[in-house]
Amino acid sequence: MRASIKAILAAAAAIIPAVAAVAPASAQHLRIGLREDPDILDPTLSRTYVGRIVYMALCDKLFDINERLEIVPQLATGFRWESPTQLLITLRENVRFHDGEVMDAEAVRYSLDRHLNMQGSFRRSEIADMERVEVVDPRTVRIVLKGPSASFLSALTDRAGMIVSPRAAEAAGRNFGTRPVCAGPFRFVERVAQERIVVERFREYWDAANIHFDRVTYLPIPDNTVRLANLQSGAVEFVERMEPDDMRTIQRNRNLRAVAVDELGYQSITINIANGERANNPLGRDARVRQAFELAIDRAALNQVVYQGMYTPTRQPWPPANPFHVRDFPPTQRNVERARALLREAGVTTPVQVELTVPNNPDLRQVGEVIQAMVNEAGFNLTLRAMEFASSLQAAQRGDFQTYLVGWSGRTDPDGNFFTFTRTGGGQNDGRYSNPEVDRLLDAARTELDLEKRKDLYAQALRIAMGQDVARIYLWHRKNIMAHSARLTGYRPVSDGMIRLQGMRLQ
């Protein structure tokens, strides 16, 4: 259900003047159209994908990943496991935060302790294996773990590995996210909610030779069609996560380029099982009702209708190319009769009333409408609740949802796609699912260093959590479709979907 040409042009006309007014286009100014507005810009407290994109400008990490998904040093220069529970990390010299303070071992210790212990931290479950950080000398830290961890180093390639200025963080407290101070290539200038985030080049950046923009402006443009219109008009030079049916339009335009990369993550439906009063309904109380809901969905048809069959239907958090993908756990086939039988077994009154919270952009609203029609045939009355994305995340966290259509950008280690969403008390376990056996398996998988044994532990946990209990309904693995002006060079597509500004420039 694409918008009419008239509606597209009207919407684009409404957006483009505001975008263009931010600053005049120049070879030194890059403008990026985002799919949503990020939540708080504090790496300890944030959880949005688009926030991670902005952090690529603001906050360097101890480690990053490259195009081959290998872990590579960033603020660190290297690491060495002294024992299965002691990780020694050496740090770069001559690195400064945006406030002029030196980035040293004490700043690393402070930042990791903040990620682990700050109230409301979404990083806590990612680095829960950490016992303490020891400052060996100004350029060296030792991280002591509670036990062996196969996933810990990978966690430091994302927000848990971002180092903040201790002085700025202490001064700002919970308001740090309104004016973040890190050690990235750009420093924060301003943010206007739902309109723009502006950063400018940090001249003292340790890798300044690879930075070629004086300013970068991030512009939230949720409507895919309007985002594309901004790219076509030259109001922005880069747009992220376009839709499959935009590919042909982009490819026909000699002034534009499109890149499609298989992502590391997934799209799914989170189910509120125990997060407050809104879990008190047949879907939250009875796994048979959740099984019926899943059996009413035809993933392949959904993918075909909305995304032209370009995505990969799934029932698990790991895409087929991931070595942890469980081959004998394929997506369920739609079975309306079995779904109805499960509802009868559960003894519920039909139609079962269910609300689905959907981020307010056109393709996900369409996904919600297709699911609505499918599950209604099986005995559910599904209503849709469209919300601005960051607001929907906050609602999910406080339990103000029954079901929630939400994606995850994915991580290189399997733990990053599963643990925090599924384990009891996990930082992003919004549905408050809890099963002691799943907890045991996930804890064991974190410490198991044998690859095959680790695979088996995750497979066991998956079959219980998603097969037996249906804690979450995975739908598909996407392709990250990025598009940019042909004048822009140096973009390196990586499966995490991040926009790394090093090496990029406008001709």
C-alpha positions in Angstrom: 0.0 0.0 0.0 2.4 2.7 -1.2 1.3 6.3 -0.9 -0.2 8.0 -4.0 2.2 10.2 -6.1 0.2 13.2 -5.0 0.5 12.3 -1.3 4.2 11.6 -1.7 5.0 14.9 -3.3 2.9 16.8 -0.7 4.7 15.0 2.2 8.1 15.6 0.6 7.3 19.2 0.1 6.5 19.4 3.8 9.8 17.9 4.8 12.4 19.1 2.4 12.4 22.8 3.2 12.8 22.1 6.9 15.7 19.7 6.1 17.4 22.1 3.7 17.1 25.0 6.2 19.4 23.3 8.7 22.6 24.4 6.9 23.7 25.0 3.4 25.0 21.9 1.6 28.7 21.8 1.1 31.4 19.2 0.6 32.1 19.3 4.3 28.5 18.8 5.5 26.9 15.3 5.4 23.2 15.0 6.0 21.8 11.6 7.0 18.1 10.6 6.9 17.2 8.3 9.8 14.3 6.0 10.0 13.4 7.0 13.5 14.4 9.6 16.1 16.8 8.1 18.6 16.1 7.8 22.3 18.4 9.3 24.9 22.0 9.7 23.7 23.6 8.1 26.7 25.3 4.8 25.8 24.5 3.4 29.2 20.8 4.1 29.1 19.9 4.0 25.4 18.5 1.1 23.3 17.6 2.3 19.8 19.3 1.2 16.6 19.3 4.8 15.2 21.0 5.9 18.5 23.8 3.5 17.7 24.2 5.1 14.2 24.6 8.6 15.9 27.1 7.1 18.3 29.4 6.2 15.4 30.1 9.9 15.2 30.1 10.7 19.0 31.4 7.7 21.0 34.3 5.5 20.0 34.4 2.0 21.6 37.2 -0.1 23.0 36.7 -2.4 19.9 34.7 -2.4 16.7 34.0 -5.0 14.0 35.0 -4.9 10.4 33.3 -6.1 7.1 34.3 -9.7 7.9 32.7 -9.3 11.4 36.1 -9.6 13.0 36.8 -7.8 16.3 39.3 -5.0 15.7 40.8 -2.4 18.2 39.4 1.1 18.3 40.2 2.9 21.5 42.1 -0.2 22.5 45.3 -1.2 20.7 45.0 -4.9 21.7 44.0 -7.4 24.2 45.3 -10.6 25.8 43.5 -13.2 27.9 45.8 -13.7 30.9 43.5 -16.5 32.1 39.9 -17.6 31.3 38.7 -14.9 33.7 41.3 -12.1 33.2 41.3 -9.9 30.2 44.2 -7.4 29.7 43.4 -4.4 27.4 46.0 -1.9 26.2 44.8 1.6 25.2 45.7 4.2 22.6 47.9 7.1 23.6 47.0 10.7 23.0 43.2 10.2 23.0 41.1 13.0 24.4 37.4 13.4 25.1 35.5 16.3 23.6 35.9 18.3 26.9 39.6 18.1 26.6 40.1 15.4 29.3 42.5 12.6 28.6 41.0 9.2 27.8 43.0 6.8 30.0 42.6 3.6 32.0 40.8 5.3 34.8 38.2 6.6 32.3 37.7 3.1 31.0 37.3 1.8 34.5 34.8 4.5 35.3 32.8 3.9 32.1 32.6 0.1 32.5 31.5 0.5 36.1 28.9 3.0 35.0 27.5 0.6 32.4 27.4 -2.2 35.0 26.0 -0.3 38.0 24.1 2.7 36.9 20.4 2.5 37.7 18.4 1.7 34.6 21.4 0.6 32.6 20.7 -1.5 29.5 24.3 -2.6 29.4 24.2 -4.4 32.8 23.1 -7.7 31.4 25.5 -7.4 28.5 28.5 -7.3 30.8 27.1 -9.0 33.9 30.0 -11.4 33.9 32.3 -8.6 34.9 33.5 -8.6 38.5 35.8 -5.6 38.5 38.1 -3.4 36.4 41.7 -2.9 37.6 43.8 0.0 36.5 47.3 -1.5 35.8 48.8 1.8 34.5 47.4 4.8 32.5 47.4 2.8 29.2 46.4 -0.6 30.6 43.3 -2.1 32.3 42.6 -5.6 33.5 39.0 -6.8 33.5 38.3 -9.6 36.0 35.3 -11.8 35.2 33.2 -13.9 37.6 33.8 -16.9 35.3 34.9 -17.7 31.8 32.8 -15.8 29.2 32.6 -16.6 25.5 30.6 -13.4 24.8 32.3 -10.7 26.9 34.8 -9.4 24.3 32.0 -9.1 21.7 30.0 -6.9 24.1 32.7 -4.3 24.1 32.2 -3.8 20.3 29.0 -2.0 21.0 27.6 0.5 23.6 29.0 -1.5 26.6 32.5 -0.7 25.1 31.8 3.1 24.7 34.0 5.2 26.9 32.5 8.5 28.3 34.2 11.4 29.9 34.1 10.9 33.7 34.2 14.6 34.4 31.2 15.3 32.1 29.2 12.2 33.2 29.7 13.1 36.9 28.6 16.8 36.3 25.6 15.9 34.2 24.4 12.8 36.1 21.2 11.4 34.6 21.2 14.3 32.1 24.4 13.2 30.4 22.3 12.0 27.4 21.2 15.6 26.6 24.8 16.6 25.9 27.0 13.5 25.6 30.8 13.8 25.8 32.8 10.9 24.4 36.0 10.4 22.4 34.5 10.0 18.9 35.4 11.9 15.7 32.6 14.4 16.2 31.3 16.4 19.2 27.7 17.1 20.1 26.3 20.5 19.0 22.5 20.4 19.4 19.4 18.2 19.3 15.9 19.2 18.4 13.6 16.3 19.2 11.9 14.7 16.1 13.8 17.2 13.9 17.6 17.0 13.9 20.8 16.1 15.8 23.9 18.1 14.8 27.5 17.1 15.4 30.7 18.9 14.3 34.2 17.7 13.7 36.4 17.2 16.8 39.8 18.4 15.7 41.7 16.5 18.3 40.3 13.2 17.3 43.0 10.5 17.4 42.2 9.3 13.8 41.5 12.8 12.4 43.2 12.1 9.0 40.3 9.8 8.1 37.6 12.3 8.9 36.5 14.6 6.0 33.3 16.3 7.2 33.2 19.5 9.3 29.6 18.7 10.3 27.1 15.9 10.2 23.3 16.4 10.6 21.0 13.4 11.4 17.4 14.0 10.4 14.6 11.7 11.6 12.3 11.0 8.6 10.1 8.0 9.5 8.2 7.8 6.2 10.3 5.8 3.7 8.8 7.6 0.7 9.6 11.0 2.1 13.1 9.8 3.1 13.7 8.7 -0.5 12.3 12.0 -1.9 14.8 13.9 0.3 17.7 11.8 -1.1 16.5 12.4 -4.7 16.2 16.1 -4.2 19.7 16.4 -2.6 18.3 17.5 0.7 20.2 14.6 2.3 23.1 12.6 1.0 22.5 9.3 2.8 19.4 7.4 4.0 19.3 4.2 6.0 17.0 1.1 5.9 15.0 1.7 2.8 12.4 -0.8 1.6 12.9 -3.5 -1.1 10.5 -1.8 -3.5 12.6 1.4 -3.3 15.6 -0.5 -4.8 14.4 -0.2 -8.4 13.8 3.6 -8.0 17.3 4.1 -6.6 19.0 1.9 -9.2 17.3 3.8 -12.1 18.8 7.1 -10.8 22.3 7.5 -12.0 22.9 10.1 -9.2 22.1 7.5 -6.5 23.6 4.3 -5.2 22.0 1.5 -3.2 23.6 -1.2 -1.0 21.8 -4.2 0.4 23.5 -6.2 3.2 22.1 -9.1 5.2 21.6 -8.0 8.7 22.7 -9.7 11.9 19.3 -9.3 13.7 15.6 -9.9 13.2 12.1 -8.5 13.3 9.8 -10.1 16.0 6.7 -9.7 18.2 7.4 -9.4 21.9 4.7 -10.8 24.1 3.9 -9.3 27.5 3.9 -12.4 29.8 4.5 -10.9 33.2 5.3 -7.2 32.9 2.4 -5.6 34.9 -1.3 -5.6 34.6 -1.4 -5.6 30.8 0.0 -9.1 30.8 -3.2 -10.3 32.6 -5.0 -11.6 29.5 -5.3 -15.0 27.7 -2.2 -14.4 25.5 0.0 -13.5 28.5 -1.3 -16.3 30.7 -1.4 -19.3 28.4 1.3 -20.7 26.1 -1.4 -22.5 24.1 -3.0 -19.1 23.1 0.5 -17.8 22.1 1.0 -20.9 20.0 -2.3 -20.4 18.3 -1.4 -16.7 17.6 1.9 -17.8 16.0 0.2 -20.6 13.9 -2.2 -18.0 12.5 0.7 -16.1 10.9 2.0 -16.9 7.5 5.5 -15.5 7.6 6.3 -16.2 3.9 3.1 -14.5 2.7 3.7 -11.6 5.0 7.2 -11.2 3.6 5.9 -11.4 0.1 3.1 -8.9 0.5 5.1 -6.2 2.3 8.7 -6.8 1.3 8.4 -8.5 -2.1 9.9 -11.7 -0.7 13.3 -10.0 -0.2 13.6 -10.9 3.5 14.2 -14.3 5.1 11.3 -15.8 7.3 12.5 -17.1 10.6 11.6 -18.5 14.0 14.9 -17.7 15.8 17.2 -14.8 16.5 20.2 -16.1 14.4 20.1 -15.7 10.6 20.9 -18.7 8.4 24.5 -17.5 7.8 25.2 -17.5 11.5 26.9 -20.7 12.7 24.5 -20.8 15.7 21.5 -20.9 13.4 19.4 -24.0 14.4 18.7 -25.8 11.1 16.0 -28.1 12.5 13.9 -25.3 14.0 12.3 -23.8 10.9 9.4 -21.3 10.9 6.0 -22.7 11.7 3.6 -23.2 8.8 0.3 -21.4 9.0 -2.4 -23.7 10.4 -5.7 -21.9 11.2 -7.5 -25.1 12.2 -4.8 -26.1 14.7 -4.8 -22.5 16.0 -8.6 -22.7 16.6 -8.2 -26.1 18.3 -5.6 -24.6 20.7 -7.9 -21.8 21.6 -10.6 -24.4 22.4 -8.2 -26.4 24.5 -7.3 -23.2 26.4 -11.0 -22.6 27.1 -10.9 -19.0 26.1 -13.8 -16.9 24.8 -13.3 -16.0 21.1 -12.5 -13.7 19.6 -9.5 -13.2 21.9 -8.8 -9.5 22.2 -5.2 -8.6 21.5 -3.5 -5.2 21.0 -0.3 -5.0 18.8 1.9 -1.9 19.4 3.5 -0.9 16.0 6.2 1.7 15.4 4.6 4.5 13.4 6.1 4.1 9.9 4.3 2.9 6.8 5.8 -0.5 6.2 5.4 -1.7 9.8 1.9 -0.4 9.9 1.3 -2.5 6.8 2.9 -5.5 8.5 0.5 -5.0 11.4 -2.5 -4.8 9.1 -1.6 -8.1 7.4 -1.0 -9.8 10.7 -4.3 -8.4 11.9 -6.2 -10.0 8.9 -4.3 -13.4 9.4 -4.9 -13.8 13.1 -8.5 -12.7 12.9 -9.3 -15.8 10.8 -8.1 -18.0 13.7 -10.2 -16.4 16.5 -8.3 -13.2 17.5 -9.5 -9.7 17.3 -6.3 -7.8 16.9 -6.2 -4.0 17.2 -3.3 -1.9 16.2 -1.7 0.9 18.3 0.8 3.0 16.3 3.4 4.9 18.3 6.5 7.0 17.7 9.4 4.5 17.9 11.3 5.9 21.0 7.9 6.3 22.8 7.0 2.7 22.0 10.3 1.4 23.5 9.5 3.3 26.7 6.0 1.9 26.8 7.3 -1.6 26.3 9.9 -1.2 29.1 7.1 -0.1 31.6 4.8 -2.9 30.5 2.3 -0.7 28.6 1.7 -3.2 25.9 0.3 -6.7 25.1 2.3 -7.5 22.0 4.9 -5.3 20.4 6.3 -5.4 16.8 9.9 -4.5 17.2 13.3 -5.3 15.5 16.8 -5.9 16.7 19.8 -4.9 14.7 21.8 -7.9 15.8 25.2 -8.7 17.3 28.1 -10.9 16.1 28.0 -13.1 19.1 24.8 -15.2 19.6 24.5 -14.1 23.2 23.8 -10.5 21.9 20.7 -11.6 20.1 19.2 -13.8 22.8 20.4 -13.5 26.4 19.2 -10.0 27.3 15.8 -10.5 25.7 15.1 -14.0 27.2 16.8 -14.5 30.5 15.0 -13.6 33.7 15.8 -10.0 34.5 17.4 -9.4 31.1 17.8 -5.7 30.3 15.6 -5.9 27.3 13.3 -8.7 28.4 10.3 -6.3 28.1 7.8 -9.2 28.3 9.3 -10.4 31.6 9.5 -14.0 30.4 11.1 -16.3 32.9 11.9 -20.0 32.9 14.6 -21.4 35.2 15.7 -24.1 32.8 16.2 -21.5 30.0 18.1 -19.3 32.5 20.4 -22.2 33.3 21.1 -23.0 29.6 21.8 -19.4 28.7 24.1 -18.9 31.7 26.0 -22.1 30.7 26.2 -20.9 27.0 27.9 -17.7 28.1 30.7 -19.6 29.9 31.0 -22.5 27.5 34.1 -22.1 25.3 33.6 -25.3 23.2 31.8 -24.2 20.0 29.7 -27.3 19.5 28.6 -27.5 23.1 27.7 -23.9 23.0 25.6 -24.3 19.9 23.7 -27.2 21.6 23.0 -25.1 24.7 21.5 -22.3 22.6 19.4 -24.8 20.6 18.0 -26.3 23.8 17.1 -22.9 25.2 15.5 -21.9 21.9 13.3 -24.9 21.7 12.0 -24.3 25.2 11.6 -20.5 25.1 10.3 -20.2 21.6 8.9 -23.6 20.8 7.2 -24.6 24.1 6.7 -21.2 25.8 6.4 -18.9 22.7 8.0 -16.0 24.7 8.5 -14.1 21.4 7.5 -14.7 17.8 10.4 -14.1 15.4 9.2 -13.1 11.9 12.1 -12.5 9.5 15.7 -11.5 9.0 16.0 -8.2 7.0 18.4 -6.8 4.5 19.8 -3.4 5.5 19.2 -1.3 2.3 21.3 1.8 2.5 21.2 4.5 -0.2 23.3 7.5 -0.8 24.3 10.2 -3.3 26.8 9.1 -6.0 29.0 12.0 -4.9 29.5 10.2 -1.6 32.5 7.8 -1.5 34.1 5.6 1.2 31.0 4.1 2.7 31.8 0.6 4.1 28.8 -1.7 4.4 28.9 -3.9 7.5 26.2 -6.3 8.5 25.5 -4.4 11.7 24.0 -1.5 9.6 26.1 1.2 11.2 27.3 4.2 9.2 31.0 4.6 10.0 32.2 8.0 8.9 35.9 7.3 8.8 37.0 7.5 5.1 33.7 8.9 3.8 33.7 12.1 1.8 31.7 14.0 -0.8 33.3 14.6 -4.2 
